[in-house]
Amino acid sequence: MQKNTRLILALDVLDSDEALRISGDVAGYVDAIKVGYPLILATGLGIITELSKYAPIIADFKVADIPNTNRLICEQVFRAGADAVIIQGFTGHDSLRTCVELAKSSNKDVFVVTEMSHPGALDFMQAAGEAIAKMAADEKASGVVAPATRPERVREIRKIIGNKLTIISPGVGAQGGSASDAIKAGADWVIVGRSIYQAEEPAKAAADIVAYIKTVI
Ligand code: O7M
């Protein structure tokens, strides 16, 4: 994944025509497109292949299972054409290691969720977030997912993982986070969904975010 605009589109729409239209519109402004359960359950895994002509695809399945099941899931995701997969960190080092080994053998990336961006992440996840970040670094994942809604946590997680891993950061716009604050705190990319795909002009919305990010780098 090339670090260019530093914007990742979260494409949580439910219709394949709409997904393709928005992707075509914003392709020049995003470094990757993240697709997950909403779009894939609605349209099928083949949407990954279709969208991959616009940008690298991150498959957000938040994989959270035993190592063998994790491997079976990641194999399907990579076979469909995804360039990266997102997995949950709380299942531990062996579940993560299986995904990282498979990804490295196919030249793909694994991003590990540390603590999530919504308020409920404070109930259980935040307590484990730093340990998960350390595990992601120890297991040589490509990067971690950290919350733009709490830039101070992005900064903390950056300290733990150093500069070898990247940070992708959701929670900008609809969830109240700021793209520039997340980047200033150490995120490599921000992930933005509704503020782009629900905008009247998704390309303009994406261009505005990219311009805003450029003011702080
Ligand atoms: O900009 P939004 O709020 O419309 O969309 C944010 C996207 O990021 C959406 O696809 C969420 O599922 C995802 N996300 C979070 O919002 N918070 C997290 O902590 C983690 C993710 C995510 O992408 O995890 C990999």
Boltz pocket constraint, residues with backbone or C-beta under 6 A from the ligand:
constraints:
  - pocket:
      binder: B
      contacts: [[A, 10], [A, 11], [A, 12], [A, 34], [A, 36], [A, 60], [A, 62], [A, 86], [A, 113], [A, 115], [A, 116], [A, 117], [A, 118], [A, 145], [A, 146], [A, 147], [A, 170], [A, 171], [A, 172], [A, 173], [A, 174], [A, 175], [A, 191], [A, 192], [A, 193], [A, 194], [A, 195]]
      max_distance: 6.0
